[in-house]
Amino acid sequence: MNTDKDYPHKEETYQIIGACMEVHNELGCGFLEPVYQEALQIVLTEKGIPFIREKVLNINFREQVLAKKYIADFVCYNKVIVELKATDNLAEHDIAQVLNYLKATKLKIGLLINFGATKLQYKRLIL
């Protein structure tokens, strides 16, 4: 039996993925990432899913905050990083990007969403 420890924020990620599916079902593939980002913001708002768009993430190194920042497409529920792509396929560097976001924020779960394929692609990444 899965517990929240094994699979953190299961219900929240389910709701976010559902919102992404709505966007993909209506728009399909072929648009640029900012189009999907704007459309997802509308759906998240309609569904009452709390989010921060283009959240600036600090990077700590040896107890110092670096000048270089990451910007996550969304942080939902103040605990799930959502990174959007609009490419043919997800790549290893896309996964590494989300894992780095998780390390930087100390959050446990990230969603990597790709709107660029004919079927919505998504990966849940747990740190």
C-alpha positions in Angstrom: 0.0 0.0 0.0 1.4 3.4 -1.0 1.6 6.0 1.7 2.1 9.8 1.4 5.8 9.1 2.3 6.2 6.7 -0.7 4.2 9.0 -3.1 4.0 12.5 -1.7 1.1 14.8 -2.6 -0.7 12.2 -4.7 -4.1 14.0 -4.8 -2.5 17.4 -5.6 -0.4 15.9 -8.5 -3.5 14.2 -9.8 -5.4 17.5 -9.9 -2.5 19.3 -11.6 -2.1 16.5 -14.3 -5.9 16.7 -14.9 -5.6 20.4 -15.5 -2.8 19.8 -17.9 -4.8 17.2 -19.8 -7.6 19.7 -20.2 -5.2 22.2 -21.8 -3.7 19.6 -24.1 -7.2 18.2 -25.1 -8.3 21.7 -26.1 -5.1 23.1 -27.7 -3.4 19.9 -28.9 0.3 20.0 -29.7 2.2 22.5 -31.8 2.1 25.7 -29.8 5.1 27.3 -28.0 5.6 26.7 -24.3 4.3 30.2 -23.2 0.9 29.5 -24.8 0.5 26.3 -22.7 1.7 28.2 -19.6 -0.9 30.9 -20.0 -3.6 28.4 -20.8 -2.7 26.3 -17.8 -2.8 29.3 -15.6 -6.4 29.8 -16.7 -7.4 26.2 -15.9 -5.6 26.2 -12.6 -7.4 29.3 -11.6 -10.8 27.9 -12.7 -10.1 24.7 -10.7 -9.1 26.6 -7.6 -5.6 25.1 -7.6 -3.3 27.5 -5.8 -0.1 28.4 -7.7 2.7 30.8 -8.2 3.6 31.3 -11.8 7.3 31.8 -12.8 8.5 31.4 -9.2 12.1 32.5 -8.7 14.0 29.8 -6.8 17.2 30.5 -4.8 20.2 28.2 -5.2 22.2 27.6 -2.0 25.8 26.5 -2.1 27.9 26.1 1.1 25.3 28.0 3.1 25.3 31.0 0.7 22.6 32.0 -1.8 24.0 32.2 -5.3 23.3 35.2 -7.6 22.0 32.8 -10.3 18.4 31.9 -9.9 16.1 29.2 -11.3 12.6 30.1 -12.5 10.0 27.3 -12.2 7.0 27.6 -14.5 4.7 26.9 -11.6 4.7 26.0 -7.9 1.3 24.6 -7.1 -0.1 24.1 -3.6 3.2 25.6 -2.3 4.7 22.1 -2.6 4.7 20.8 -6.2 7.0 22.2 -8.9 5.5 22.1 -12.3 7.8 22.5 -15.3 6.3 22.7 -18.8 7.9 21.7 -22.1 6.6 21.8 -25.7 9.0 19.4 -27.5 8.8 16.2 -29.4 10.0 14.2 -26.5 11.2 14.7 -22.9 15.0 14.4 -22.6 17.3 13.5 -19.7 18.3 17.2 -19.2 14.6 18.1 -18.7 14.4 15.5 -15.9 17.7 16.9 -14.4 16.3 20.4 -14.5 13.3 19.4 -12.4 15.5 17.4 -10.0 17.7 20.5 -9.6 14.6 22.6 -8.8 13.6 20.1 -6.2 17.1 20.2 -4.6 17.2 24.0 -4.7 13.8 24.3 -3.0 13.9 21.2 -0.7 10.4 20.3 -2.1 9.7 16.6 -2.5 7.8 16.3 -5.8 8.0 17.8 -9.3 5.9 17.3 -12.4 7.5 17.5 -15.8 4.8 18.1 -18.4 5.3 18.0 -22.2 2.6 19.5 -24.4 4.6 19.1 -27.6 3.7 15.4 -28.3 0.4 14.3 -29.8 -0.4 12.8 -26.4 0.3 14.7 -23.2 3.5 13.4 -21.6 4.2 13.7 -17.9 6.7 12.5 -15.3 6.4 12.6 -11.6 9.8 13.1 -10.0 10.3 12.5 -6.3 13.3 13.6 -4.4 
